């Protein structure tokens, strides 16, 4: 009986739950939102909990979905972009040359940064470190690291835009 309450609630609220997830977590696709709802329903039905005893079942379901979403983001692995799997012969040569030039400009702009900004930029962008971990590692406040990253991004962007403007003239 109690499991039927959960299945009925999720079935009736499916579109609201999906909308809630895609609104709260803007980077989620509709498919990811559906996966999270399904995972939540599976876990709830698998558990031995008596849902008749839950006073506010709807709130319980929403909280469970939030928890599942948080777990999803913690364990989510980044996938490689599709263009990395395309055979080189299928790539437009001009686009490849432009990409290499841009990568060269970005690398040069990063190398021109001061050492502290460069460290923060490389650690967060290339090594995927979180600001929290980096803060502990460098013994610096997170706000300081965020400021350095912002200034580094601004400098890199400015140098690339300046270079592009010079080439277009």
N, C-alpha and C positions, 0 to 999 in steps of 0.2 A: 504493500500500500504506500509506504513512504517513498519508495523509489519512483512510483508513479507520479507523485507530487513533483519531484524534480524533473522528470522527463516532460511532464505537461507544462511546467513553468518554462523550461528551456525551449520547448517547441513553440509555445505561444509568444514568447518574448524574443525569438531568434533574431528578427530584423532589428529590434531595439538593442539587443546585446551587441550585434555586429556594428551598428551605428555608434554605439557607446565606445567600443574599442577603437574604431577608426577615427573618432573625434578625439579621444583622450591621447592616443598614440598616433600622431599624424603620419609617421613613417610606415605604418602598417598597411599592407595591401588588404583587400577584402578577403583574399584567400588565406592570408595569415590570421586575420580576425576569426574566420570560420574555423581554422585549425585550433586556435586557442579555445574557442567555445566548445569544440568537440573534445579536446583534451580535458577541459574542466568537467564536462558532463561525464566522460569516461571515469575520471578519478572519483567524482562524487558517487557514481553508481557502483563503482568497485569497492568503495569504503563500506564499512559495516555500520556507519552512523545511522541512527534513527532520525529521519528528517521530520517526523511528526513532532518531535520535541523542539525543533527550531522555531522560535517565535516569529521571526521575520525571514521567511525562506528567500524571498526576492533579494533582500539585502545580503543574505548569506551567499547567494549565487553570484551577485555582482562582486562581492569581496573575493570570492574564490576565483572569479575571472581575472580580477586585478592581480591576484597573487600568481596565477598561471602566466599572465602577460609579463610580469616581472621576471619570472623564471625563464620564459621564452627569450627575453632580451639578454639575460645573463649567459645562456647557453648557445645563443645564435652564433653560428659561424658565418663569416663573410664569404661569399662565393666570388669566384673570379669572374670578371666581365666576359661576356660572350666574345668580344673581339680578340681576346687572348687565345681563343681556340680556332679562330679562322685561319686557314692556310695563308701564308704570306702572299701567294699568287693571287689570292682573292682580294687583297687590300689594294686600294688605289695608291699608286706610288707617290703621287703628289701629297696625299694626306699623310702618308708615312714620313715623308721628308719634313712636312710642317710639324708633325708631332715630335720628331726628333729635335727640330730647331727650338720648339717651345720647351721641351724637356731640358735642353742645353741652357736656355735662358733662365729657367727656374733654378737649375743647379748653380749657375753662376750667381744669380741674385741671392741664393741661400748662402753661398760661400762668402759673399760680401757682408753678411750680417755680423753683428758683434757676437762673441763666443757664447754669451749667456742666452741670447735670443735664438741663435742657431741650435744650441743644445735643446731648448724647449721645443722648437719647431720640428727637429728631426725625431726627438723622442715621441712626440704626440702624433705626427703625421706619418712617419715612416716606420717607426717601431711599434706604434699602436698603444703606447703607454697611456694610462689615465692620468689626469692631473693630480689626483689624490696620491697615486703611487709615486709620481714624479716629485710631488711636494715632500713626501717622506724621504725619498732618495736624496734629494738635493737640500733638504732641510730649509725649504723656502715656503712661504705662504702660498696657497693656491691662487689667491688674487694677484699676486706678483707674477706668477707663471702665466696666468690668463692675459695679463697686460703685456707681457713680453711676446706671447704668441700673437696677440692682436697687432702689436707694432711690427712684428716680423712679417705677418701677412700683408699689412699695409705697405711695407717697404718692398716686398717681393712683387706685389701687384703694381706698385708705382713704377718700378724698374722695367717690368715687362711691358706695361702700357707705353712708357716713354720710348722704349726700343721699337715697339710696333708703330708708334706715331712717326718716328724718324724714318722707318722703312717705307711708310706709305706716302711720304712727301716726295 
